[in-house]
């Protein structure tokens, strides 16, 4: 029985230290998350849970293009990838389904072009 009391005291102290550490390191939102989700009987977060937490709006700025690496599109494809890309049956099936929806795709030397009929 003494062992169980000592074990319980150690667990309480460790739990208290964990909570104090979360508050000291400014990660007390984890305690709020556990309280918001698990203490209410749920096992997962929901989309509406964001209302219970501090939120900040992220403003969008001027978009900038990603720089391309010097080897972009210059590496030769492997034989496996080459075989996968030559699956013309799937491409033809998709083209036929698009045509049924009124979208016509035509291949040219500069690439594919499409038009809505």
C-alpha positions as a Python dict, from the first residue, in 0.01 Angstrom:
ca = {
    (1, 'X'): (0, 0, 0),
    (2, 'X'): (290, 235, 78),
    (3, 'X'): (426, 167, -269),
    (4, 'X'): (99, 271, -434),
    (5, 'X'): (85, 594, -229),
    (6, 'X'): (443, 675, -324),
    (7, 'X'): (372, 596, -690),
    (8, 'X'): (62, 816, -684),
    (9, 'X'): (260, 1104, -531),
    (10, 'X'): (530, 1070, -800),
    (11, 'X'): (268, 1067, -1077),
    (12, 'X'): (94, 1376, -935),
    (13, 'X'): (425, 1562, -912),
    (14, 'X'): (523, 1462, -1269),
    (15, 'X'): (181, 1567, -1397),
    (16, 'X'): (212, 1900, -1217),
    (17, 'X'): (559, 1954, -1362),
    (18, 'X'): (428, 1876, -1710),
    (19, 'X'): (149, 2131, -1676),
    (20, 'X'): (387, 2392, -1533),
    (21, 'X'): (629, 2330, -1822),
    (22, 'X'): (350, 2378, -2076),
    (23, 'X'): (257, 2712, -1921),
    (24, 'X'): (619, 2828, -1889),
    (25, 'X'): (703, 2741, -2252),
    (26, 'X'): (386, 2915, -2377),
    (27, 'X'): (238, 2593, -2512),
    (28, 'X'): (-60, 2593, -2280),
    (29, 'X'): (-283, 2573, -2589),
    (30, 'X'): (-216, 2198, -2571),
    (31, 'X'): (-396, 2185, -2237),
    (32, 'X'): (-684, 2381, -2390),
    (33, 'X'): (-690, 2139, -2685),
    (34, 'X'): (-712, 1835, -2459),
    (35, 'X'): (-982, 2006, -2253),
    (36, 'X'): (-1176, 2112, -2565),
    (37, 'X'): (-1165, 1775, -2739),
    (38, 'X'): (-1101, 1480, -2510),
    (39, 'X'): (-1263, 1611, -2192),
    (40, 'X'): (-1591, 1653, -2382),
    (41, 'X'): (-1597, 1289, -2489),
    (42, 'X'): (-1468, 1332, -2844),
    (43, 'X'): (-1172, 1147, -2992),
    (44, 'X'): (-1096, 1387, -3276),
    (45, 'X'): (-1097, 1757, -3354),
    (46, 'X'): (-1375, 1921, -3556),
    (47, 'X'): (-1377, 2213, -3798),
    (48, 'X'): (-1566, 2435, -3554),
    (49, 'X'): (-1306, 2389, -3280),
    (50, 'X'): (-1104, 2680, -3417),
    (51, 'X'): (-1357, 2916, -3258),
    (52, 'X'): (-1238, 2807, -2914),
    (53, 'X'): (-876, 2907, -2982),
    (54, 'X'): (-695, 3232, -3054),
    (55, 'X'): (-684, 3296, -3427),
    (56, 'X'): (-481, 3527, -3646),
    (57, 'X'): (-564, 3630, -4000),
    (58, 'X'): (-289, 3570, -4253),
    (59, 'X'): (-288, 3839, -4521),
    (60, 'X'): (-192, 3738, -4871),
    (61, 'X'): (70, 3940, -5051),
    (62, 'X'): (198, 3960, -5403),
    (63, 'X'): (245, 3608, -5540),
    (64, 'X'): (593, 3526, -5661),
    (65, 'X'): (683, 3242, -5895),
    (66, 'X'): (895, 2958, -5764),
    (67, 'X'): (1244, 2954, -5912),
    (68, 'X'): (1316, 2649, -6127),
    (69, 'X'): (1623, 2437, -6072),
    (70, 'X'): (1881, 2433, -6351),
    (71, 'X'): (1799, 2065, -6421),
    (72, 'X'): (1422, 2123, -6436),
    (73, 'X'): (1271, 1909, -6715),
    (74, 'X'): (1615, 1809, -6842),
    (75, 'X'): (1649, 1470, -6669),
    (76, 'X'): (1572, 1170, -6890),
    (77, 'X'): (1276, 970, -6764),
    (78, 'X'): (1322, 611, -6656),
    (79, 'X'): (1194, 321, -6866),
    (80, 'X'): (921, 251, -6609),
    (81, 'X'): (797, 609, -6621),
    (82, 'X'): (825, 611, -6999),
    (83, 'X'): (602, 302, -7023),
    (84, 'X'): (350, 455, -6780),
    (85, 'X'): (333, 777, -6981),
    (86, 'X'): (261, 587, -7303),
    (87, 'X'): (-73, 462, -7175),
    (88, 'X'): (-263, 598, -7472),
    (89, 'X'): (-577, 394, -7396),
    (90, 'X'): (-644, 586, -7075),
    (91, 'X'): (-573, 917, -7247),
    (92, 'X'): (-813, 830, -7529),
    (93, 'X'): (-1084, 728, -7282),
    (94, 'X'): (-1050, 1058, -7094),
    (95, 'X'): (-1054, 1247, -7424),
    (96, 'X'): (-1377, 1069, -7526),
    (97, 'X'): (-1540, 1144, -7189),
    (98, 'X'): (-1442, 1511, -7219),
    (99, 'X'): (-1580, 1521, -7573),
    (100, 'X'): (-1912, 1384, -7443),
    (101, 'X'): (-1917, 1678, -7200),
    (102, 'X'): (-1860, 1922, -7487),
    (103, 'X'): (-1487, 1979, -7441),
    (104, 'X'): (-1270, 1890, -7738),
    (105, 'X'): (-897, 1834, -7694),
    (106, 'X'): (-661, 1847, -7993),
    (107, 'X'): (-294, 1756, -7987),
    (108, 'X'): (-49, 1973, -8175),
    (109, 'X'): (327, 2004, -8205),
    (110, 'X'): (323, 2277, -7937),
    (111, 'X'): (111, 2075, -7697),
    (112, 'X'): (-259, 2010, -7643),
    (113, 'X'): (-528, 2270, -7707),
    (114, 'X'): (-885, 2248, -7591),
    (115, 'X'): (-1211, 2417, -7682),
    (116, 'X'): (-1566, 2413, -7549),
    (117, 'X'): (-1833, 2323, -7801),
}
